[in-house]
Amino acid sequence: MNDIKKLLGKRIKELRKNQGISQQQLSELASIDQRNLSHIECGDTFPSRSLLDIAKALNIDLRDLFDFQHLEMTAENMNKYIKNNIDYLSPEQLKIVYRIVKALR
């Protein structure tokens, strides 16, 4: 359960930051105390009563809060996954991946 709390907290923080919302803004939108939101994002508290409010405030489906597989993966595992799946991409998809990687370097 502790790992889930940490991952969920990281995911909420990631989604909040991706939308350019401050902790204060999200706490107001979700009608929860900012300190409570801070504890949730740190993985200290599981927001069972606030999950729907947080998802609604972020304008996402509830299931999107639990999409944190990428947060669990190590760099080594991500690298292996990419190498194992690169051959299955279409030429157009491969061009997109190439442009992304080139832009990141």
C-alpha positions in Angstrom: 0.0 0.0 0.0 2.9 2.4 0.7 4.2 2.0 -2.8 0.7 2.8 -4.2 0.5 5.9 -2.1 3.9 7.1 -3.3 3.1 6.3 -7.0 -0.4 7.9 -6.8 1.1 11.0 -5.2 3.8 11.3 -7.9 1.1 10.8 -10.6 -1.2 13.5 -9.2 1.8 15.9 -9.0 2.8 15.0 -12.5 -0.7 15.6 -13.9 -1.0 18.9 -11.9 2.3 20.2 -13.2 1.6 19.1 -16.8 -1.5 21.3 -16.6 0.4 24.2 -15.1 -1.7 24.2 -11.9 -0.2 25.1 -8.6 -0.9 23.0 -5.5 -3.0 25.9 -4.1 -5.1 26.0 -7.3 -5.7 22.3 -7.3 -6.6 22.2 -3.6 -9.1 25.0 -4.3 -10.5 23.2 -7.4 -10.8 19.9 -5.5 -12.1 21.6 -2.3 -9.4 20.0 -0.2 -6.8 21.5 2.2 -3.5 22.4 0.5 -1.6 20.7 3.4 -3.6 17.5 2.7 -2.8 17.7 -1.0 0.8 18.1 -0.1 0.7 15.0 2.0 -1.1 13.2 -0.9 1.6 14.2 -3.4 4.4 13.1 -1.0 2.8 9.7 -0.6 2.1 10.2 3.1 -1.7 10.0 2.7 -4.0 8.0 0.5 -6.7 10.3 -0.8 -9.6 7.9 -0.7 -12.3 10.5 -0.1 -10.7 13.1 -2.5 -9.9 10.9 -5.5 -13.0 11.9 -7.5 -12.6 15.5 -6.6 -8.9 15.6 -7.7 -9.7 13.8 -10.9 -12.6 16.2 -11.6 -10.4 19.2 -10.8 -7.8 18.0 -13.2 -10.5 17.3 -15.8 -9.4 13.6 -16.2 -10.9 10.2 -15.8 -10.4 8.6 -12.4 -8.4 5.7 -14.0 -5.9 8.2 -15.4 -4.7 8.8 -11.8 -3.6 5.2 -11.6 -1.7 5.2 -14.9 1.7 5.3 -13.3 3.5 2.4 -14.8 6.0 4.8 -16.3 6.8 6.0 -12.8 7.8 2.5 -11.7 10.1 1.7 -14.6 13.8 2.1 -14.3 15.8 3.7 -17.0 17.2 0.3 -17.8 13.7 -1.3 -18.2 12.5 1.6 -20.3 15.6 1.2 -22.6 14.9 -2.6 -22.9 11.3 -2.0 -23.7 12.1 0.5 -26.4 14.7 -1.7 -28.0 12.4 -4.7 -27.9 9.5 -2.8 -29.5 11.3 -0.5 -32.0 11.2 -3.1 -34.8 7.4 -3.2 -34.7 6.9 0.4 -35.6 5.8 1.5 -39.0 8.1 3.7 -41.0 6.0 6.8 -40.1 6.1 5.9 -36.4 9.8 5.4 -36.6 10.2 8.9 -38.1 8.3 10.3 -35.2 10.5 8.5 -32.6 13.6 9.6 -34.5 12.4 13.3 -34.4 11.6 13.0 -30.7 15.0 11.5 -29.8 16.8 14.0 -32.0 15.0 16.9 -30.3 15.8 15.6 -26.9 19.6 15.4 -27.6 
